[in-house]
Amino acid sequence: MASYSERWRNEVAIPETDYADLLNTAVPQIHASRNAIAIQVNTAAMTTYWNLGKLLYDRKIEGGYGSNVIQRLSVDLKASFPDMGLSPRNLWNMKLFYERYRASDEKLLRAVAVLQWGHNLLLINKKISDEETYYYATEAFNNWWNRDYLINAIKMNMYEAHKDEQRDNNFLKALPHAPSAHRHAPIIYINSTSILIHPDRRRQFRSMLRIRIWSDSV
C-alpha cells in the first residue's frame, strides 16, 4: 500500500522536476526570512543591553555600593523579564558594553549590533583595537562563526594575516601588466613583509632560479 506522501506525489499536477525547483526555491526563502527575524531579534536585544548599560553609566553605578544596587535591580527586573539574562553579572557586562563602544563610530556600532551577546563579550574582554574588533565582528557575522571559532581566529591573529594579504594584493596590483613590461619584469618581488612570485612568470620560475629586486630602475 502506497504511503500518503507517495500518493500525494503521484497526484501533483506539475512535472517532478518543476516541483523540485519550486521546493528548492521556497526553502531558501524561508531560511532567509528566519535569519532576518533572528537578526532583528538579536539587534533588538543588543539595543536593550546598550540602553541599560548607558543607564547604569549615566547614573554612575560603580563597584562597592553599586554592587547592592545591581543585585537589587537584577532581582526586580528578572521578576518581570525572567528570560532576558538580567543577572547581576550581565548587568555589569551591559555597562561595560556601553563604555567600550560609546565613543566608537557608526560603522563599528552596526557591526557589533548584529553579533550574539557571547561574541560581543569575547571581543570586549580581548581588549583589541576598533579596527580589529570591526574585522572580527564582520567576519563572525558574515561567515556564521560560533564563539569557539572566533576565539581561535583571535588566537591565530587572523586580523594581522588579513592585513598582510591586503598589502600583498595591493603590491601585485601595482606590478606591470603590459606585454612589453612582462619581458623585463623580475621573477620575484620582495617587499617588507613577503616574497611574491610574479603571476605571469611562475612557469619560468620553475625552470630557472634567478632573483632580481624590483625597483623603479628596472
Residue, then its C-alpha position, 0 to 999 in steps of 0.5 A: m500500500a502506497s504511503y500518503s506522501e507517495r500518493w500525494r506525489n503521484e497526484v501533483a499536477i506539475p512535472e517532478t522536476d518543476y516541483a523540485d525547483l519550486l521546493n528548492t526555491a521556497v526553502p531558501q526563502i524561508h531560511a532567509s526570512r528566519n535569519a532576518i527575524a533572528i537578526q532583528v531579534n538579536t539587534a533588538a536585544m543588543t539595543t536593550y543591553w546598550n540602553l541599560g548599560k548607558l543607564l547604569y553609566d549615566r547614573k554612575i553605578e560603580g563597584g562597592y555600593g553599586s554592587n547592592v544596587i545591581q543585585r537589587l535591580s537584577v532581582d526586580l527586573k528578572a521578576s518581570f523579564p525572567d528570560m532576558g539574562l538580567s543577572p547581576r553579572n550581565l548587568w555589569n557586562m551591559k555597562l561595560f558594553y556601553e563604555r567600550y563602544r560609546a565613543s566608537d563610530e557608526k560603522l563599528l556600532r552596526a557591526v557589533a549590533v548584529l553579533q550574539w551577546g557571547h561574541n560581543l563579550l569575547l571581543i570586549n574582554k580581548k581588549i583589541s583595537d576598533e579596527e580589529t574588533y570591526y574585522y572580527a565582528t564582520e567576519a563572525f557575522n558574515n561567515w556564521w562563526n560560533r564563539d569557539y571559532l572566533i576565539n581561535a581566529i583571535k588566537m591565530n591573529m587572523y586580523e594581522a594575516h588579513k592585513d598582510e594579504q591586503r598589502d600583498n594584493n595591493f603590491l601585485k596590483a601595482l606590478p606591470h601588466a603590459p606585454s612589453a613590461h612582462r619581458h623585463a619584469p623580475i621573477i620575484y618581488i620582495n617587499s617588507t613583509s613577503i616574497l611574491i612570485h610574479p603571476d605571469r612568470r611562475r612557469q619560468f620560475r620553475s625552470m630557472l632560479r634567478i632573483r632580481i629586486w624590483s625597483d623603479s630602475v628596472 
